[in-house]
Amino acid sequence: MKSLIVSGLVSVLVALGLAGCAGNRLSDTDRLALYQAHAGAPVKQIRYMEPIGWDRIDDQHLVLQMRPQESWLLRLMAPCLNTGSGSPFLGVSSFNGMTLTRFDKVVVPGGHISCMIDEIRPLDVKALRAAETMLREKPHASGT
């Protein structure tokens, strides 16, 4: 079994890049709807390599970024991504170390349980970024 921990600095940078301005931050519910609208059909497995970042959407969903233009929306079997410990790290446990499938696990260090992956969906990163930009600019456009 292979476990990887994504560095805290990369995680923070990715989270900031995906979240944009803090003043216009979307709610978890709105962010999940946005990600789901730009996600493809579920896949059985993906080629697994060291992720360059991750972003928590809510206690049951996260985005795993493998390359700058390759991200995946993961839904976990149960809400268990409680990052109340403030840990900027995420562990991913792949059964064979070469692919990531349903039933592989995600764990936040310091947490007492691991979260089994229920679904993996590819994200259209370019369309997602364009939609996020449009949503953030919308309040500014109406105020002028």
ChimeraX commands (.cxc) that place a marker at each C-alpha (Angstrom):
marker #1 position 0.00,0.00,0.00 radius 0.5
marker #1 position 1.36,3.40,-0.97 radius 0.5
marker #1 position 0.61,6.58,0.95 radius 0.5
marker #1 position 1.44,10.13,-0.12 radius 0.5
marker #1 position 1.19,13.36,1.78 radius 0.5
marker #1 position 0.78,16.55,-0.23 radius 0.5
marker #1 position 2.91,19.38,1.11 radius 0.5
marker #1 position 1.15,22.12,3.04 radius 0.5
marker #1 position 2.52,25.00,0.96 radius 0.5
marker #1 position 1.35,23.50,-2.33 radius 0.5
marker #1 position -2.06,22.75,-0.77 radius 0.5
marker #1 position -2.45,26.31,0.41 radius 0.5
marker #1 position -1.42,27.73,-2.96 radius 0.5
marker #1 position -3.85,25.48,-4.81 radius 0.5
marker #1 position -6.65,26.34,-2.40 radius 0.5
marker #1 position -5.96,30.04,-2.89 radius 0.5
marker #1 position -5.82,29.63,-6.66 radius 0.5
marker #1 position -9.12,27.78,-6.78 radius 0.5
marker #1 position -10.84,29.97,-4.22 radius 0.5
marker #1 position -9.80,33.37,-5.63 radius 0.5
marker #1 position -10.64,36.44,-3.61 radius 0.5
marker #1 position -11.67,35.71,-0.06 radius 0.5
marker #1 position -14.21,38.54,-0.15 radius 0.5
marker #1 position -16.16,36.79,-2.91 radius 0.5
marker #1 position -15.70,33.24,-1.64 radius 0.5
marker #1 position -18.53,30.90,-2.56 radius 0.5
marker #1 position -20.27,28.80,0.08 radius 0.5
marker #1 position -19.44,25.07,0.26 radius 0.5
marker #1 position -22.84,24.28,-1.28 radius 0.5
marker #1 position -22.29,26.69,-4.19 radius 0.5
marker #1 position -18.75,25.45,-4.75 radius 0.5
marker #1 position -19.93,21.82,-4.79 radius 0.5
marker #1 position -22.65,22.67,-7.33 radius 0.5
marker #1 position -20.07,24.48,-9.47 radius 0.5
marker #1 position -17.62,21.57,-9.39 radius 0.5
marker #1 position -20.36,19.02,-10.09 radius 0.5
marker #1 position -21.56,21.08,-13.08 radius 0.5
marker #1 position -18.04,20.89,-14.54 radius 0.5
marker #1 position -17.38,17.23,-13.74 radius 0.5
marker #1 position -17.59,14.42,-16.25 radius 0.5
marker #1 position -19.09,10.99,-15.76 radius 0.5
marker #1 position -17.70,8.86,-12.94 radius 0.5
marker #1 position -14.69,6.71,-13.83 radius 0.5
marker #1 position -13.60,3.41,-12.28 radius 0.5
marker #1 position -9.97,4.39,-11.85 radius 0.5
marker #1 position -7.37,7.01,-12.66 radius 0.5
marker #1 position -3.64,6.76,-13.13 radius 0.5
marker #1 position -2.12,7.60,-9.79 radius 0.5
marker #1 position 0.92,9.81,-9.38 radius 0.5
marker #1 position 1.94,12.21,-6.68 radius 0.5
marker #1 position -0.73,14.93,-6.55 radius 0.5
marker #1 position 0.40,18.54,-6.72 radius 0.5
marker #1 position -2.46,19.78,-4.56 radius 0.5
marker #1 position -5.90,19.32,-3.13 radius 0.5
marker #1 position -8.86,21.42,-2.07 radius 0.5
marker #1 position -11.58,20.46,0.42 radius 0.5
marker #1 position -15.06,21.30,-0.85 radius 0.5
marker #1 position -17.03,20.00,2.13 radius 0.5
marker #1 position -16.79,17.09,4.58 radius 0.5
marker #1 position -17.54,14.56,1.81 radius 0.5
marker #1 position -15.99,16.07,-1.36 radius 0.5
marker #1 position -12.52,17.15,-2.40 radius 0.5
marker #1 position -10.62,18.07,-5.53 radius 0.5
marker #1 position -7.37,16.24,-6.15 radius 0.5
marker #1 position -5.05,18.07,-8.57 radius 0.5
marker #1 position -2.64,15.78,-10.42 radius 0.5
marker #1 position -1.33,18.29,-12.98 radius 0.5
marker #1 position -2.06,21.98,-13.67 radius 0.5
marker #1 position -4.82,21.02,-16.14 radius 0.5
marker #1 position -5.84,17.67,-14.58 radius 0.5
marker #1 position -8.07,17.60,-11.53 radius 0.5
marker #1 position -10.53,15.08,-10.15 radius 0.5
marker #1 position -13.61,15.51,-7.99 radius 0.5
marker #1 position -13.70,12.81,-5.31 radius 0.5
marker #1 position -16.79,11.95,-3.31 radius 0.5
marker #1 position -16.16,9.99,-0.14 radius 0.5
marker #1 position -18.41,7.25,1.25 radius 0.5
marker #1 position -19.30,9.33,4.32 radius 0.5
marker #1 position -18.73,12.86,5.55 radius 0.5
marker #1 position -15.36,12.49,7.24 radius 0.5
marker #1 position -13.11,15.29,5.99 radius 0.5
marker #1 position -13.27,17.23,9.20 radius 0.5
marker #1 position -10.19,19.41,8.96 radius 0.5
marker #1 position -10.90,21.07,12.27 radius 0.5
marker #1 position -7.35,20.16,13.26 radius 0.5
marker #1 position -6.21,22.72,10.69 radius 0.5
marker #1 position -3.90,20.23,8.97 radius 0.5
marker #1 position -2.80,21.40,5.51 radius 0.5
marker #1 position -1.82,17.83,4.64 radius 0.5
marker #1 position -3.78,15.03,3.04 radius 0.5
marker #1 position -2.83,11.39,2.77 radius 0.5
marker #1 position -3.98,9.26,-0.15 radius 0.5
marker #1 position -3.74,5.51,0.16 radius 0.5
marker #1 position -3.73,3.60,-3.14 radius 0.5
marker #1 position -4.06,-0.17,-2.92 radius 0.5
marker #1 position -1.65,-0.92,-5.77 radius 0.5
marker #1 position 0.22,2.41,-5.94 radius 0.5
marker #1 position -0.36,2.84,-9.70 radius 0.5
marker #1 position -4.06,3.65,-9.90 radius 0.5
marker #1 position -6.62,5.31,-7.69 radius 0.5
marker #1 position -10.00,3.59,-7.57 radius 0.5
marker #1 position -13.22,3.54,-5.64 radius 0.5
marker #1 position -12.50,1.97,-2.29 radius 0.5
marker #1 position -9.00,3.47,-1.99 radius 0.5
marker #1 position -8.74,5.84,0.96 radius 0.5
marker #1 position -8.10,9.44,1.93 radius 0.5
marker #1 position -6.93,10.44,5.40 radius 0.5
marker #1 position -6.25,13.75,7.07 radius 0.5
marker #1 position -3.25,13.34,9.37 radius 0.5
marker #1 position -4.30,13.55,12.97 radius 0.5
marker #1 position -7.70,12.13,12.07 radius 0.5
marker #1 position -8.70,8.84,13.60 radius 0.5
marker #1 position -10.49,7.42,10.56 radius 0.5
marker #1 position -9.80,7.11,6.87 radius 0.5
marker #1 position -12.34,8.04,4.22 radius 0.5
marker #1 position -13.09,5.49,1.51 radius 0.5
marker #1 position -13.48,6.96,-1.99 radius 0.5
marker #1 position -16.97,6.42,-3.41 radius 0.5
marker #1 position -16.73,8.23,-6.75 radius 0.5
marker #1 position -14.07,9.80,-9.00 radius 0.5
marker #1 position -15.06,12.31,-11.69 radius 0.5
marker #1 position -12.79,14.26,-14.08 radius 0.5
marker #1 position -13.04,18.06,-13.94 radius 0.5
marker #1 position -13.01,20.41,-16.93 radius 0.5
marker #1 position -10.45,22.72,-15.33 radius 0.5
marker #1 position -10.57,25.48,-17.98 radius 0.5
marker #1 position -14.37,25.70,-17.93 radius 0.5
marker #1 position -14.39,25.57,-14.12 radius 0.5
marker #1 position -11.92,28.45,-13.81 radius 0.5
marker #1 position -13.88,30.52,-16.34 radius 0.5
marker #1 position -17.13,29.91,-14.44 radius 0.5
marker #1 position -15.50,30.82,-11.11 radius 0.5
marker #1 position -14.16,34.06,-12.58 radius 0.5
marker #1 position -17.56,34.93,-13.99 radius 0.5
marker #1 position -19.27,34.28,-10.64 radius 0.5
marker #1 position -16.78,36.44,-8.76 radius 0.5
marker #1 position -17.05,39.32,-11.22 radius 0.5
marker #1 position -20.85,39.25,-11.25 radius 0.5
marker #1 position -21.34,41.23,-7.97 radius 0.5
marker #1 position -18.82,43.86,-9.15 radius 0.5
marker #1 position -20.59,44.31,-12.49 radius 0.5
marker #1 position -23.99,44.88,-10.84 radius 0.5
marker #1 position -22.50,47.46,-8.45 radius 0.5
marker #1 position -21.30,49.77,-11.22 radius 0.5
marker link #1:1,2 radius 0.2
marker link #1:2,3 radius 0.2
marker link #1:3,4 radius 0.2
marker link #1:4,5 radius 0.2
marker link #1:5,6 radius 0.2
marker link #1:6,7 radius 0.2
marker link #1:7,8 radius 0.2
marker link #1:8,9 radius 0.2
marker link #1:9,10 radius 0.2
marker link #1:10,11 radius 0.2
marker link #1:11,12 radius 0.2
marker link #1:12,13 radius 0.2
marker link #1:13,14 radius 0.2
marker link #1:14,15 radius 0.2
marker link #1:15,16 radius 0.2
marker link #1:16,17 radius 0.2
marker link #1:17,18 radius 0.2
marker link #1:18,19 radius 0.2
marker link #1:19,20 radius 0.2
marker link #1:20,21 radius 0.2
marker link #1:21,22 radius 0.2
marker link #1:22,23 radius 0.2
marker link #1:23,24 radius 0.2
marker link #1:24,25 radius 0.2
marker link #1:25,26 radius 0.2
marker link #1:26,27 radius 0.2
marker link #1:27,28 radius 0.2
marker link #1:28,29 radius 0.2
marker link #1:29,30 radius 0.2
marker link #1:30,31 radius 0.2
marker link #1:31,32 radius 0.2
marker link #1:32,33 radius 0.2
marker link #1:33,34 radius 0.2
marker link #1:34,35 radius 0.2
marker link #1:35,36 radius 0.2
marker link #1:36,37 radius 0.2
marker link #1:37,38 radius 0.2
marker link #1:38,39 radius 0.2
marker link #1:39,40 radius 0.2
marker link #1:40,41 radius 0.2
marker link #1:41,42 radius 0.2
marker link #1:42,43 radius 0.2
marker link #1:43,44 radius 0.2
marker link #1:44,45 radius 0.2
marker link #1:45,46 radius 0.2
marker link #1:46,47 radius 0.2
marker link #1:47,48 radius 0.2
marker link #1:48,49 radius 0.2
marker link #1:49,50 radius 0.2
marker link #1:50,51 radius 0.2
marker link #1:51,52 radius 0.2
marker link #1:52,53 radius 0.2
marker link #1:53,54 radius 0.2
marker link #1:54,55 radius 0.2
marker link #1:55,56 radius 0.2
marker link #1:56,57 radius 0.2
marker link #1:57,58 radius 0.2
marker link #1:58,59 radius 0.2
marker link #1:59,60 radius 0.2
marker link #1:60,61 radius 0.2
marker link #1:61,62 radius 0.2
marker link #1:62,63 radius 0.2
marker link #1:63,64 radius 0.2
marker link #1:64,65 radius 0.2
marker link #1:65,66 radius 0.2
marker link #1:66,67 radius 0.2
marker link #1:67,68 radius 0.2
marker link #1:68,69 radius 0.2
marker link #1:69,70 radius 0.2
marker link #1:70,71 radius 0.2
marker link #1:71,72 radius 0.2
marker link #1:72,73 radius 0.2
marker link #1:73,74 radius 0.2
marker link #1:74,75 radius 0.2
marker link #1:75,76 radius 0.2
marker link #1:76,77 radius 0.2
marker link #1:77,78 radius 0.2
marker link #1:78,79 radius 0.2
marker link #1:79,80 radius 0.2
marker link #1:80,81 radius 0.2
marker link #1:81,82 radius 0.2
marker link #1:82,83 radius 0.2
marker link #1:83,84 radius 0.2
marker link #1:84,85 radius 0.2
marker link #1:85,86 radius 0.2
marker link #1:86,87 radius 0.2
marker link #1:87,88 radius 0.2
marker link #1:88,89 radius 0.2
marker link #1:89,90 radius 0.2
marker link #1:90,91 radius 0.2
marker link #1:91,92 radius 0.2
marker link #1:92,93 radius 0.2
marker link #1:93,94 radius 0.2
marker link #1:94,95 radius 0.2
marker link #1:95,96 radius 0.2
marker link #1:96,97 radius 0.2
marker link #1:97,98 radius 0.2
marker link #1:98,99 radius 0.2
marker link #1:99,100 radius 0.2
marker link #1:100,101 radius 0.2
marker link #1:101,102 radius 0.2
marker link #1:102,103 radius 0.2
marker link #1:103,104 radius 0.2
marker link #1:104,105 radius 0.2
marker link #1:105,106 radius 0.2
marker link #1:106,107 radius 0.2
marker link #1:107,108 radius 0.2
marker link #1:108,109 radius 0.2
marker link #1:109,110 radius 0.2
marker link #1:110,111 radius 0.2
marker link #1:111,112 radius 0.2
marker link #1:112,113 radius 0.2
marker link #1:113,114 radius 0.2
marker link #1:114,115 radius 0.2
marker link #1:115,116 radius 0.2
marker link #1:116,117 radius 0.2
marker link #1:117,118 radius 0.2
marker link #1:118,119 radius 0.2
marker link #1:119,120 radius 0.2
marker link #1:120,121 radius 0.2
marker link #1:121,122 radius 0.2
marker link #1:122,123 radius 0.2
marker link #1:123,124 radius 0.2
marker link #1:124,125 radius 0.2
marker link #1:125,126 radius 0.2
marker link #1:126,127 radius 0.2
marker link #1:127,128 radius 0.2
marker link #1:128,129 radius 0.2
marker link #1:129,130 radius 0.2
marker link #1:130,131 radius 0.2
marker link #1:131,132 radius 0.2
marker link #1:132,133 radius 0.2
marker link #1:133,134 radius 0.2
marker link #1:134,135 radius 0.2
marker link #1:135,136 radius 0.2
marker link #1:136,137 radius 0.2
marker link #1:137,138 radius 0.2
marker link #1:138,139 radius 0.2
marker link #1:139,140 radius 0.2
marker link #1:140,141 radius 0.2
marker link #1:141,142 radius 0.2
marker link #1:142,143 radius 0.2
marker link #1:143,144 radius 0.2
view
